[in-house]
Amino acid sequence: MKEMKNLHSIEEVDNFIEVNRLSFIYISRTNCSVCHALLPKVKEMMTQYPEIRLAHVNVDDVEEIAGHLSIFTVPVLLLNAEGKEMIREARFVQMDQLNDKISRIYEFNT
């Protein structure tokens, strides 16, 4: 599976988005069963996209991230291209549809 960097502050999140042309951030909470079930599926899917850098933020550790990124539920999956948010999925994610969206953006940006 692909390596996922853990981010621990808003500054780290903003920097991660800024320095990586294609960035994917997975936002979850410690006691979220949906978050824990979805994460391995996301990691596996992302192996198809070697140019996308992955990161994880735990809202329990970085509570202010919810306001900073307008997050109302978890998990939240964000794909950024050139610093611009291109995909936002939350809570119950349809993996096939997400993969199709990522594939189109990936092809356009690589």
Chimera marker file (.cmm) of the C-alpha trace (Angstrom):
<marker_set name="trace">
<marker id="1" x="0.000" y="0.000" z="0.000" r="1" g="1" b="0" radius="0.5"/>
<marker id="2" x="0.967" y="3.574" z="-0.510" r="1" g="1" b="0" radius="0.5"/>
<marker id="3" x="2.609" y="5.631" z="2.239" r="1" g="1" b="0" radius="0.5"/>
<marker id="4" x="0.349" y="8.126" z="3.993" r="1" g="1" b="0" radius="0.5"/>
<marker id="5" x="1.887" y="11.064" z="5.850" r="1" g="1" b="0" radius="0.5"/>
<marker id="6" x="0.284" y="12.083" z="9.157" r="1" g="1" b="0" radius="0.5"/>
<marker id="7" x="-0.331" y="15.812" z="9.491" r="1" g="1" b="0" radius="0.5"/>
<marker id="8" x="-0.658" y="17.401" z="12.934" r="1" g="1" b="0" radius="0.5"/>
<marker id="9" x="-1.459" y="21.086" z="12.327" r="1" g="1" b="0" radius="0.5"/>
<marker id="10" x="-3.265" y="23.421" z="9.957" r="1" g="1" b="0" radius="0.5"/>
<marker id="11" x="0.125" y="24.723" z="8.835" r="1" g="1" b="0" radius="0.5"/>
<marker id="12" x="1.227" y="21.188" z="7.882" r="1" g="1" b="0" radius="0.5"/>
<marker id="13" x="-2.020" y="20.666" z="5.943" r="1" g="1" b="0" radius="0.5"/>
<marker id="14" x="-1.681" y="23.957" z="4.055" r="1" g="1" b="0" radius="0.5"/>
<marker id="15" x="1.984" y="23.261" z="3.309" r="1" g="1" b="0" radius="0.5"/>
<marker id="16" x="1.215" y="19.711" z="2.114" r="1" g="1" b="0" radius="0.5"/>
<marker id="17" x="-1.379" y="21.061" z="-0.340" r="1" g="1" b="0" radius="0.5"/>
<marker id="18" x="0.963" y="23.814" z="-1.491" r="1" g="1" b="0" radius="0.5"/>
<marker id="19" x="4.105" y="21.749" z="-2.132" r="1" g="1" b="0" radius="0.5"/>
<marker id="20" x="2.446" y="18.741" z="-3.782" r="1" g="1" b="0" radius="0.5"/>
<marker id="21" x="1.001" y="19.223" z="-7.258" r="1" g="1" b="0" radius="0.5"/>
<marker id="22" x="-1.530" y="16.447" z="-6.578" r="1" g="1" b="0" radius="0.5"/>
<marker id="23" x="-2.450" y="15.879" z="-2.935" r="1" g="1" b="0" radius="0.5"/>
<marker id="24" x="-5.043" y="13.674" z="-1.285" r="1" g="1" b="0" radius="0.5"/>
<marker id="25" x="-5.992" y="14.243" z="2.340" r="1" g="1" b="0" radius="0.5"/>
<marker id="26" x="-7.994" y="11.739" z="4.378" r="1" g="1" b="0" radius="0.5"/>
<marker id="27" x="-9.641" y="13.312" z="7.425" r="1" g="1" b="0" radius="0.5"/>
<marker id="28" x="-11.009" y="11.067" z="10.160" r="1" g="1" b="0" radius="0.5"/>
<marker id="29" x="-11.627" y="10.680" z="13.887" r="1" g="1" b="0" radius="0.5"/>
<marker id="30" x="-10.292" y="8.090" z="16.297" r="1" g="1" b="0" radius="0.5"/>
<marker id="31" x="-13.635" y="6.453" z="17.171" r="1" g="1" b="0" radius="0.5"/>
<marker id="32" x="-15.200" y="6.518" z="13.687" r="1" g="1" b="0" radius="0.5"/>
<marker id="33" x="-15.969" y="3.019" z="12.409" r="1" g="1" b="0" radius="0.5"/>
<marker id="34" x="-16.721" y="4.263" z="8.878" r="1" g="1" b="0" radius="0.5"/>
<marker id="35" x="-13.343" y="6.041" z="8.840" r="1" g="1" b="0" radius="0.5"/>
<marker id="36" x="-11.465" y="2.900" z="9.838" r="1" g="1" b="0" radius="0.5"/>
<marker id="37" x="-13.332" y="0.707" z="7.342" r="1" g="1" b="0" radius="0.5"/>
<marker id="38" x="-12.819" y="3.088" z="4.420" r="1" g="1" b="0" radius="0.5"/>
<marker id="39" x="-9.136" y="3.927" z="4.924" r="1" g="1" b="0" radius="0.5"/>
<marker id="40" x="-7.654" y="0.605" z="3.656" r="1" g="1" b="0" radius="0.5"/>
<marker id="41" x="-9.874" y="0.780" z="0.561" r="1" g="1" b="0" radius="0.5"/>
<marker id="42" x="-8.698" y="4.314" z="-0.169" r="1" g="1" b="0" radius="0.5"/>
<marker id="43" x="-5.031" y="3.385" z="0.322" r="1" g="1" b="0" radius="0.5"/>
<marker id="44" x="-5.408" y="0.411" z="-2.018" r="1" g="1" b="0" radius="0.5"/>
<marker id="45" x="-7.165" y="2.485" z="-4.689" r="1" g="1" b="0" radius="0.5"/>
<marker id="46" x="-4.514" y="5.204" z="-4.515" r="1" g="1" b="0" radius="0.5"/>
<marker id="47" x="-1.769" y="2.755" z="-5.536" r="1" g="1" b="0" radius="0.5"/>
<marker id="48" x="-3.048" y="3.324" z="-9.099" r="1" g="1" b="0" radius="0.5"/>
<marker id="49" x="-2.001" y="6.980" z="-8.875" r="1" g="1" b="0" radius="0.5"/>
<marker id="50" x="1.724" y="7.225" z="-8.120" r="1" g="1" b="0" radius="0.5"/>
<marker id="51" x="1.873" y="11.008" z="-8.616" r="1" g="1" b="0" radius="0.5"/>
<marker id="52" x="-0.709" y="11.724" z="-5.895" r="1" g="1" b="0" radius="0.5"/>
<marker id="53" x="0.760" y="12.290" z="-2.433" r="1" g="1" b="0" radius="0.5"/>
<marker id="54" x="-1.338" y="11.027" z="0.489" r="1" g="1" b="0" radius="0.5"/>
<marker id="55" x="-1.855" y="12.490" z="3.940" r="1" g="1" b="0" radius="0.5"/>
<marker id="56" x="-4.040" y="11.774" z="6.946" r="1" g="1" b="0" radius="0.5"/>
<marker id="57" x="-5.434" y="14.190" z="9.540" r="1" g="1" b="0" radius="0.5"/>
<marker id="58" x="-7.113" y="13.049" z="12.741" r="1" g="1" b="0" radius="0.5"/>
<marker id="59" x="-9.682" y="15.680" z="13.768" r="1" g="1" b="0" radius="0.5"/>
<marker id="60" x="-9.245" y="14.624" z="17.393" r="1" g="1" b="0" radius="0.5"/>
<marker id="61" x="-5.605" y="15.815" z="17.189" r="1" g="1" b="0" radius="0.5"/>
<marker id="62" x="-6.219" y="18.904" z="15.012" r="1" g="1" b="0" radius="0.5"/>
<marker id="63" x="-9.670" y="20.080" z="16.059" r="1" g="1" b="0" radius="0.5"/>
<marker id="64" x="-9.368" y="23.451" z="14.293" r="1" g="1" b="0" radius="0.5"/>
<marker id="65" x="-9.085" y="21.687" z="10.920" r="1" g="1" b="0" radius="0.5"/>
<marker id="66" x="-12.879" y="21.298" z="10.862" r="1" g="1" b="0" radius="0.5"/>
<marker id="67" x="-13.402" y="25.056" z="10.715" r="1" g="1" b="0" radius="0.5"/>
<marker id="68" x="-10.393" y="25.658" z="8.484" r="1" g="1" b="0" radius="0.5"/>
<marker id="69" x="-11.626" y="23.260" z="5.789" r="1" g="1" b="0" radius="0.5"/>
<marker id="70" x="-15.396" y="23.506" z="6.460" r="1" g="1" b="0" radius="0.5"/>
<marker id="71" x="-15.718" y="19.898" z="7.602" r="1" g="1" b="0" radius="0.5"/>
<marker id="72" x="-19.006" y="18.851" z="9.187" r="1" g="1" b="0" radius="0.5"/>
<marker id="73" x="-18.653" y="15.059" z="9.301" r="1" g="1" b="0" radius="0.5"/>
<marker id="74" x="-15.983" y="12.394" z="8.885" r="1" g="1" b="0" radius="0.5"/>
<marker id="75" x="-14.460" y="10.810" z="6.987" r="1" g="1" b="0" radius="0.5"/>
<marker id="76" x="-13.706" y="13.514" z="4.453" r="1" g="1" b="0" radius="0.5"/>
<marker id="77" x="-11.605" y="12.829" z="1.375" r="1" g="1" b="0" radius="0.5"/>
<marker id="78" x="-10.054" y="15.810" z="-0.398" r="1" g="1" b="0" radius="0.5"/>
<marker id="79" x="-8.167" y="15.779" z="-3.683" r="1" g="1" b="0" radius="0.5"/>
<marker id="80" x="-6.266" y="18.937" z="-4.557" r="1" g="1" b="0" radius="0.5"/>
<marker id="81" x="-4.582" y="19.713" z="-7.874" r="1" g="1" b="0" radius="0.5"/>
<marker id="82" x="-2.204" y="22.670" z="-8.057" r="1" g="1" b="0" radius="0.5"/>
<marker id="83" x="-3.481" y="23.799" z="-4.641" r="1" g="1" b="0" radius="0.5"/>
<marker id="84" x="-7.135" y="23.854" z="-5.722" r="1" g="1" b="0" radius="0.5"/>
<marker id="85" x="-9.724" y="21.519" z="-4.216" r="1" g="1" b="0" radius="0.5"/>
<marker id="86" x="-11.043" y="19.310" z="-7.022" r="1" g="1" b="0" radius="0.5"/>
<marker id="87" x="-12.863" y="16.540" z="-5.143" r="1" g="1" b="0" radius="0.5"/>
<marker id="88" x="-14.558" y="16.465" z="-1.754" r="1" g="1" b="0" radius="0.5"/>
<marker id="89" x="-16.315" y="13.316" z="-0.587" r="1" g="1" b="0" radius="0.5"/>
<marker id="90" x="-17.684" y="12.775" z="2.901" r="1" g="1" b="0" radius="0.5"/>
<marker id="91" x="-19.138" y="10.075" z="5.149" r="1" g="1" b="0" radius="0.5"/>
<marker id="92" x="-20.445" y="7.321" z="2.851" r="1" g="1" b="0" radius="0.5"/>
<marker id="93" x="-18.206" y="7.230" z="-0.221" r="1" g="1" b="0" radius="0.5"/>
<marker id="94" x="-18.978" y="5.303" z="-3.399" r="1" g="1" b="0" radius="0.5"/>
<marker id="95" x="-15.513" y="3.964" z="-4.248" r="1" g="1" b="0" radius="0.5"/>
<marker id="96" x="-16.234" y="3.323" z="-7.948" r="1" g="1" b="0" radius="0.5"/>
<marker id="97" x="-17.502" y="6.865" z="-8.479" r="1" g="1" b="0" radius="0.5"/>
<marker id="98" x="-14.592" y="8.317" z="-6.510" r="1" g="1" b="0" radius="0.5"/>
<marker id="99" x="-12.120" y="6.310" z="-8.586" r="1" g="1" b="0" radius="0.5"/>
<marker id="100" x="-13.703" y="7.603" z="-11.822" r="1" g="1" b="0" radius="0.5"/>
<marker id="101" x="-13.433" y="11.214" z="-10.633" r="1" g="1" b="0" radius="0.5"/>
<marker id="102" x="-9.823" y="10.801" z="-9.513" r="1" g="1" b="0" radius="0.5"/>
<marker id="103" x="-8.923" y="9.059" z="-12.773" r="1" g="1" b="0" radius="0.5"/>
<marker id="104" x="-10.192" y="11.976" z="-14.877" r="1" g="1" b="0" radius="0.5"/>
<marker id="105" x="-8.364" y="14.567" z="-12.801" r="1" g="1" b="0" radius="0.5"/>
<marker id="106" x="-5.206" y="12.445" z="-12.704" r="1" g="1" b="0" radius="0.5"/>
<marker id="107" x="-5.102" y="12.016" z="-16.473" r="1" g="1" b="0" radius="0.5"/>
<marker id="108" x="-5.578" y="15.748" z="-16.977" r="1" g="1" b="0" radius="0.5"/>
<marker id="109" x="-2.834" y="16.696" z="-14.495" r="1" g="1" b="0" radius="0.5"/>
<marker id="110" x="-0.103" y="14.169" z="-15.361" r="1" g="1" b="0" radius="0.5"/>
<link id1="1" id2="2" r="1" g="1" b="0" radius="0.2"/>
<link id1="2" id2="3" r="1" g="1" b="0" radius="0.2"/>
<link id1="3" id2="4" r="1" g="1" b="0" radius="0.2"/>
<link id1="4" id2="5" r="1" g="1" b="0" radius="0.2"/>
<link id1="5" id2="6" r="1" g="1" b="0" radius="0.2"/>
<link id1="6" id2="7" r="1" g="1" b="0" radius="0.2"/>
<link id1="7" id2="8" r="1" g="1" b="0" radius="0.2"/>
<link id1="8" id2="9" r="1" g="1" b="0" radius="0.2"/>
<link id1="9" id2="10" r="1" g="1" b="0" radius="0.2"/>
<link id1="10" id2="11" r="1" g="1" b="0" radius="0.2"/>
<link id1="11" id2="12" r="1" g="1" b="0" radius="0.2"/>
<link id1="12" id2="13" r="1" g="1" b="0" radius="0.2"/>
<link id1="13" id2="14" r="1" g="1" b="0" radius="0.2"/>
<link id1="14" id2="15" r="1" g="1" b="0" radius="0.2"/>
<link id1="15" id2="16" r="1" g="1" b="0" radius="0.2"/>
<link id1="16" id2="17" r="1" g="1" b="0" radius="0.2"/>
<link id1="17" id2="18" r="1" g="1" b="0" radius="0.2"/>
<link id1="18" id2="19" r="1" g="1" b="0" radius="0.2"/>
<link id1="19" id2="20" r="1" g="1" b="0" radius="0.2"/>
<link id1="20" id2="21" r="1" g="1" b="0" radius="0.2"/>
<link id1="21" id2="22" r="1" g="1" b="0" radius="0.2"/>
<link id1="22" id2="23" r="1" g="1" b="0" radius="0.2"/>
<link id1="23" id2="24" r="1" g="1" b="0" radius="0.2"/>
<link id1="24" id2="25" r="1" g="1" b="0" radius="0.2"/>
<link id1="25" id2="26" r="1" g="1" b="0" radius="0.2"/>
<link id1="26" id2="27" r="1" g="1" b="0" radius="0.2"/>
<link id1="27" id2="28" r="1" g="1" b="0" radius="0.2"/>
<link id1="28" id2="29" r="1" g="1" b="0" radius="0.2"/>
<link id1="29" id2="30" r="1" g="1" b="0" radius="0.2"/>
<link id1="30" id2="31" r="1" g="1" b="0" radius="0.2"/>
<link id1="31" id2="32" r="1" g="1" b="0" radius="0.2"/>
<link id1="32" id2="33" r="1" g="1" b="0" radius="0.2"/>
<link id1="33" id2="34" r="1" g="1" b="0" radius="0.2"/>
<link id1="34" id2="35" r="1" g="1" b="0" radius="0.2"/>
<link id1="35" id2="36" r="1" g="1" b="0" radius="0.2"/>
<link id1="36" id2="37" r="1" g="1" b="0" radius="0.2"/>
<link id1="37" id2="38" r="1" g="1" b="0" radius="0.2"/>
<link id1="38" id2="39" r="1" g="1" b="0" radius="0.2"/>
<link id1="39" id2="40" r="1" g="1" b="0" radius="0.2"/>
<link id1="40" id2="41" r="1" g="1" b="0" radius="0.2"/>
<link id1="41" id2="42" r="1" g="1" b="0" radius="0.2"/>
<link id1="42" id2="43" r="1" g="1" b="0" radius="0.2"/>
<link id1="43" id2="44" r="1" g="1" b="0" radius="0.2"/>
<link id1="44" id2="45" r="1" g="1" b="0" radius="0.2"/>
<link id1="45" id2="46" r="1" g="1" b="0" radius="0.2"/>
<link id1="46" id2="47" r="1" g="1" b="0" radius="0.2"/>
<link id1="47" id2="48" r="1" g="1" b="0" radius="0.2"/>
<link id1="48" id2="49" r="1" g="1" b="0" radius="0.2"/>
<link id1="49" id2="50" r="1" g="1" b="0" radius="0.2"/>
<link id1="50" id2="51" r="1" g="1" b="0" radius="0.2"/>
<link id1="51" id2="52" r="1" g="1" b="0" radius="0.2"/>
<link id1="52" id2="53" r="1" g="1" b="0" radius="0.2"/>
<link id1="53" id2="54" r="1" g="1" b="0" radius="0.2"/>
<link id1="54" id2="55" r="1" g="1" b="0" radius="0.2"/>
<link id1="55" id2="56" r="1" g="1" b="0" radius="0.2"/>
<link id1="56" id2="57" r="1" g="1" b="0" radius="0.2"/>
<link id1="57" id2="58" r="1" g="1" b="0" radius="0.2"/>
<link id1="58" id2="59" r="1" g="1" b="0" radius="0.2"/>
<link id1="59" id2="60" r="1" g="1" b="0" radius="0.2"/>
<link id1="60" id2="61" r="1" g="1" b="0" radius="0.2"/>
<link id1="61" id2="62" r="1" g="1" b="0" radius="0.2"/>
<link id1="62" id2="63" r="1" g="1" b="0" radius="0.2"/>
<link id1="63" id2="64" r="1" g="1" b="0" radius="0.2"/>
<link id1="64" id2="65" r="1" g="1" b="0" radius="0.2"/>
<link id1="65" id2="66" r="1" g="1" b="0" radius="0.2"/>
<link id1="66" id2="67" r="1" g="1" b="0" radius="0.2"/>
<link id1="67" id2="68" r="1" g="1" b="0" radius="0.2"/>
<link id1="68" id2="69" r="1" g="1" b="0" radius="0.2"/>
<link id1="69" id2="70" r="1" g="1" b="0" radius="0.2"/>
<link id1="70" id2="71" r="1" g="1" b="0" radius="0.2"/>
<link id1="71" id2="72" r="1" g="1" b="0" radius="0.2"/>
<link id1="72" id2="73" r="1" g="1" b="0" radius="0.2"/>
<link id1="73" id2="74" r="1" g="1" b="0" radius="0.2"/>
<link id1="74" id2="75" r="1" g="1" b="0" radius="0.2"/>
<link id1="75" id2="76" r="1" g="1" b="0" radius="0.2"/>
<link id1="76" id2="77" r="1" g="1" b="0" radius="0.2"/>
<link id1="77" id2="78" r="1" g="1" b="0" radius="0.2"/>
<link id1="78" id2="79" r="1" g="1" b="0" radius="0.2"/>
<link id1="79" id2="80" r="1" g="1" b="0" radius="0.2"/>
<link id1="80" id2="81" r="1" g="1" b="0" radius="0.2"/>
<link id1="81" id2="82" r="1" g="1" b="0" radius="0.2"/>
<link id1="82" id2="83" r="1" g="1" b="0" radius="0.2"/>
<link id1="83" id2="84" r="1" g="1" b="0" radius="0.2"/>
<link id1="84" id2="85" r="1" g="1" b="0" radius="0.2"/>
<link id1="85" id2="86" r="1" g="1" b="0" radius="0.2"/>
<link id1="86" id2="87" r="1" g="1" b="0" radius="0.2"/>
<link id1="87" id2="88" r="1" g="1" b="0" radius="0.2"/>
<link id1="88" id2="89" r="1" g="1" b="0" radius="0.2"/>
<link id1="89" id2="90" r="1" g="1" b="0" radius="0.2"/>
<link id1="90" id2="91" r="1" g="1" b="0" radius="0.2"/>
<link id1="91" id2="92" r="1" g="1" b="0" radius="0.2"/>
<link id1="92" id2="93" r="1" g="1" b="0" radius="0.2"/>
<link id1="93" id2="94" r="1" g="1" b="0" radius="0.2"/>
<link id1="94" id2="95" r="1" g="1" b="0" radius="0.2"/>
<link id1="95" id2="96" r="1" g="1" b="0" radius="0.2"/>
<link id1="96" id2="97" r="1" g="1" b="0" radius="0.2"/>
<link id1="97" id2="98" r="1" g="1" b="0" radius="0.2"/>
<link id1="98" id2="99" r="1" g="1" b="0" radius="0.2"/>
<link id1="99" id2="100" r="1" g="1" b="0" radius="0.2"/>
<link id1="100" id2="101" r="1" g="1" b="0" radius="0.2"/>
<link id1="101" id2="102" r="1" g="1" b="0" radius="0.2"/>
<link id1="102" id2="103" r="1" g="1" b="0" radius="0.2"/>
<link id1="103" id2="104" r="1" g="1" b="0" radius="0.2"/>
<link id1="104" id2="105" r="1" g="1" b="0" radius="0.2"/>
<link id1="105" id2="106" r="1" g="1" b="0" radius="0.2"/>
<link id1="106" id2="107" r="1" g="1" b="0" radius="0.2"/>
<link id1="107" id2="108" r="1" g="1" b="0" radius="0.2"/>
<link id1="108" id2="109" r="1" g="1" b="0" radius="0.2"/>
<link id1="109" id2="110" r="1" g="1" b="0" radius="0.2"/>
</marker_set>
